[in-house]
Amino acid sequence: MVKMFRRGNGKLYLEYDAYGKTVQKSTRLQDTPQNRAFVKKEVIPTLQAKILTGEFSKDKPQSFAYYSKLYLREKEHLKSYPQIVSQIDKLNDYFKDIQTITQLKKQHIKVWVQDRLEINTPKTVREYLTSIRGVIHVAIDLEHIKDNVADNIKLPTHQKKVIEPFSQEEVIKLLDNANDWFRLYLAIGFYTGMRTGEIMGLTHADINLKDRVIHIRRSVSKNKVTTPKTQMSIRDVPILDDLVPYLKNLPKTIWLFAKVDGTVTRGSEAINRDEYVALLKRCNISYRKIYATRHTFIVSMLKYSNLSIMEIAQIVGHTTTQMIVQNYAKYIKGEHLRIDRDLKLFTDNSTDRLA
C-alpha cells in the first residue's frame, strides 16, 4: 500500500514496500490541496499498479511527457505558469517520439536548440532549456536516470533588440490619427510610461482627476487580473496637463478597456496588431512594438523634465535606477552640451580676478 505524507520541507513524500524493504521517495511537489489530489489520482494508482503487476521492482523510466506533468505541478504558483505550460506543450510534441527519458541524449537537445534558434532569440531558447533541465531533474530525483543531458548546452550571446522611442512629432501624429479607445490607450502610454498590462487593468476608480494621479493597483494578462510586475509597480503616477483632455470622456464601463460585454480585457492581446500596424502606415512611421510608448515616455522625461533619475524610476515602477541608466542613457547623448553656460558650481569669487 502506498502512503502519502508531508515532511518538514513542505513537500509530499510517498512510502511503500519494494525490494523487501520500506522505501520513501519525494514527489518534489509542495503540499497543496491540488498536489494532494494529483498524487492520489495519478501517482499513487500508477505505483500501486506497478506493485501488483511486479513492474515496480523494475522501476521503468517513463516518457518525457510523464515527467513534464510532475514538473508543471511544481510551477503552478508562479505568475509565469501559463508561459511554462506553453513551452512544455511544445517540448512534449517535439520529444514525443523518444519513448523513455533514458533514450534522450545530449545530441537530441543540441539539434532542438539549433532548430529553435531559427524561430526564437537565444534568450527565449535559454528559457526553454530551463524547463527541459527541470523536467529531466524530476527523472533524476525519481532515480530513473543519473545525468542531466541538458546541462552545459552553449548558446550564442543574446543581442537585445534596440527599441527606438517615438519622436515628439510621431507621438502627435499617432494621437491625431488613432481611433476611439486606441487613442486613449496611446495617450495614457505616452504620458505615463505605464506597462501594457497596467493600462489594460485600469478602472474608473483608478483615475483621480481631482488630485491628478492614476492609481496602479493591478495588471491584466491573458484574461487574468493579477498584481503588477513588482512591489514597486504598485504606485501612483502623476497626470500631466497634456493627458487631462483624453481622460475627461472615459467609456461608461467599469474597466477603461473592457470587452463588449463590459468585462475585463485580455491584456496586451486585446490590442489589434493589424489596427496598430495600419495606424503606423497611415502616419508613415516605422514599426515599433506597442511597448515603445513606455520607452518614449522615459526618454522624454530624461530629456525634457527636471526630475531626477530616481523620481523617473518611481513613476514607471522600476525597483532601482539601474534599468533607466542601462537602457535609456544611450538616447540622450549630447544632452550635456545643452547646459546653461552661466551655471554656478562654486560660490566663492576666486575667478573674479581673472575677469
N, C-alpha and C positions, 0 to 999 in steps of 0.2 A: 504494500500500500504506500502511496506517495503522500507525504505530508508537506504542507507549506507553512513556513514560519518566517518571522522577521528578526534580523539581527540589529545590533546597536548602530550600524551604519545606515539604517533606514531602508535597507534593500531586502527583497524577498528571497528566501532560500528554499530548496526542496530537499527532503530527506527520504531515502528509500533504500531497500536492501538490494545489493548486487555483488557479485563475486564472493558471496558468502559473508559479506560484512555490510555494515551500515554506511551509506555514502551521503554526504551533504554537498550540494553544489549551489552556487549563486545563479539566480536568473538574470542578474545585472539590472533588474527593474526596481524602481522605487516602490515603497509600499503605499499604493494609492488604490482606491476602490476600482478604478478602471483596470489597473495592472493585475489586481487580485482576480478580477473577473476573467481577464485574458488568460492568466495562468491556469485557472480552474477549467476554462473552456477549451483551451488549445494545448497548453504544455503538459498538464498532468494526464489527460487522456492519452496523449501520444506516448508518454513514458510508461503508463500502465499497459498499453497495448504491446509495447516492446517487451515488457517484463513477462507478460502472459505468453507471447509467441517465442520467447527466447532470443529475440533480436537484440534486446537491450544489452545483453552481455557483449555483443559485438560493437555496440555504440557507434553505429554507422554515421559517417558525415552526411550532411544534407546539402541541398542546393543553396545557391547564393540568396535566392528569394526567401528561403526559410529563415536565414539569419538576419536578413534585412527587416523582416517583420518584427523580430525581437529588438533590433536596433532602433526602429521607429518608436517603439514603446518608451524608450528612454528619452526621447526628444519631444514628447507631446507637450511638455510645459513651456517650450521655447516659442518666442514670437516668430521665429523663422521656420517653425514646423511645416507650414504649407509648402515652403520652398524646398525643404528637405524631402518631403513626400514626393514632390515633382521630380527631384533628382533621382530618388530611389526607384521610381517607376521607370525612368529611362534606363537606369542601370540594370534593373531586373530584365527589361526587354533585351538589352544588349548581351547580357551574360546568360540568357535563358537556355542556350544550347550546351552550356557546361553543366553537366548533371550533378556533380558534387563539388564542394568547396576545395577538396584536395586536388581536383583537376585544374583549378585556377592557377595559372603561372604568371610570373612577372612579365613575360613577353605578352600575355593577353592584355595586361594593364598598359604596357607601353604602346601597343597597337591602338588600344582605346584612346589613349592620350593623343596620339597623332591624329586620329580621326576627329576627335573633339576639338582640337586646336584649329581645325578648319572652320568650325562653327562659332566657338567661343573664345574669349580672351584667356590668357594664362591665369588671370585672377579667378575667373569662373571655373576653369578646369581644376584649379587648386581646391576650390570649394567642393567640387565633385569628389576629388581624391580624398578629402577629409571623410566624406560619407563612406567611400569604399573601404578605407582603413578601419573605420568604425564598425562596419558590417563584419569584416574579417576578424576584428578583435573579439566579437561575440563568439565566433567559432573557436578562437584560441582559448577564451575563458571556459568554454564547454569541453576543452581538451580534445577537440576533433582535429585540430592542426596545431603546429608549433610556431610557424613563422608567418609574418605578415608580408605577403609578396607586394603589397602596395607601398611599402616603406622605401625611402631613398629613390623615388622617381623624380628625376630632374625636369624642370620646366623652364622655358625661356623667361627672361625677365619681363615682367608686365610693364608695358608702356601706357601709362594712364592717358586717355584721350583728353586733350585740352578742350574745354567748353568755353567758347568765346562769349562774353556778355553782349547784350544788345546795346547799341549806341542810343543816345538820347533821341535822335531823330527816328530811329527804328521803333523805340518804345511808343512814341507819339503816333506813328503810322499804324502800329498794331492796335492800339486802343481806339483809334478813329475808325478802323475798318472791321473790327470784331463785332459779332452779333450777340445781343441779349446776355445770357448768363456767362458766355465765354469772355465778354468784355469785363464783367465783374470779376471773374476768376483772374484774368491777366492783371487787372488793376491792383487787386489785393497782393498778387505775387510780386509785381514790380515795386510796390510802395511799402511792403512789409518784409519781404525776403522769406516769407513762410514756406515750409515744405508743402509739396503737393497734397499729401495725406492730411496735413494740418488744415489746409484751406478747405478741403472736402469735408472735414469734420466740424466746420463752423455752424453754429445755430444763431438765431436772432439774439438770444440771451448773451452771446459772446461779444456782440458789438455794442460798445458803450460810447455813443457819440457825445454824451454829456461830459464825460471825463476824458474823451478822446483816446480810448485804449481798446484793443482787441484782446480778449482773454483766450489763451490757447490751453485747452484742457484735454484734448483728445486728438486722435488721428484715425483716418479711415483707410483700410486697405482690403481689397477683395471682399467687399460687402461686410467687413467686420470692423466694429468700433473698438479701438484699443487706446492705450495710453500713448503719449508722444514717444519719440525715439529714445530720449534720455530724461533723467530727472530735471536737467537744466532746460529741457524743451517745454516743460510746463511753465509758462511765463505770460506776462502781459507785454504787448508791443504797442508803441505809440501810433496813433492815426495821424498821418501827416495831412497838411491842408489839401494837397492835391488829391488825396484819396477820398476826402469827405463827400464830394458830389456823387461818387459811384455808390456810396453806402446809404444814400437818402431814400432810394426807392427799391428796397430789397424785396425779393419774392415773398409771397404770403405764407409759404410753407415754413415749418419749424426749422428745417435744415436749409441753409442757403443754397446748397447744390443737391437738391433732392431728386429722386426718381419721379416719374409721372404720378405715381400713387402717393407721393409725399414722404416716402421712407428714405432712409439714408442712401447715399450713392455707393458705388463700388470703388471709391477712391480714384486713383490716377487712371484706372482702366475705363472710367466713365468719360474721359476726355477723348473725343473722336479724333483719331490721328489724321484721318482724311480731311476733316474740317480745319485742323490746325495747319496741315501742310498747304491746303488751299489758301488759307489766310496769308501764309508766308509768301506764296507765289503772287497773290494779288498785290502785296506790298513790295514785291521784288526784293525780298530779304532771304539770305542764305539760311539753310536749315540749321537749327539747333534743337536739342531736346527741350521739352517744355520746362525742365528743371532749370534752364538758363535764366528764368525770371529771378530765381533766388541769387544766382551769381551776379546778375545785373544789379540787383539792389545792393549787395555787399560792396561791389566795386565802386558804385556810385557814392555810397556812404564814405568809403575811404577817400575818394577824390574830392568830394564837394562839401562834406559835413565837417563840423568842428569836433565831432565825437572821437573819443579815444578808441583804440582797437578793442579794449576790454568792453567798452559800452556797446560797440557794434556786435561783439561776440554774444553779449547778453541778449540783445534784440533778436538775433537769429537763432539763439538756442544752442550755441557751441559751448562745450564744457570749459575749454581754455582758448587762449588767443592763438595757439599754435596752428590750428586749422586755417585761421584767417591769414596768418603770415605765409604759411606754406603754399596755399592755393591761390591767393589773390594779390600778393605783393608784385608779382610779375606784370600785372595790368596797370600799375601806377608808376612805371619807370619814367624818370624825368620830372616827376612832380616836385622833387626837391628844388629844382631850379626856378620854380614859380613862387618861392617865398618872398615876402616883403623885405626888401633890402635894408630898410631902416629898423629892422628888428634889433632890440637892445638885449644882448646877452649878459652884460655886466653893468653894474650901476655906478661904478666909480668914474671919475673924469680923467683917467690916466691917458686917454688919447687926445685930450683937448690940445695939448702942447704940439701935436703933430698937424693940427688943422692949419 
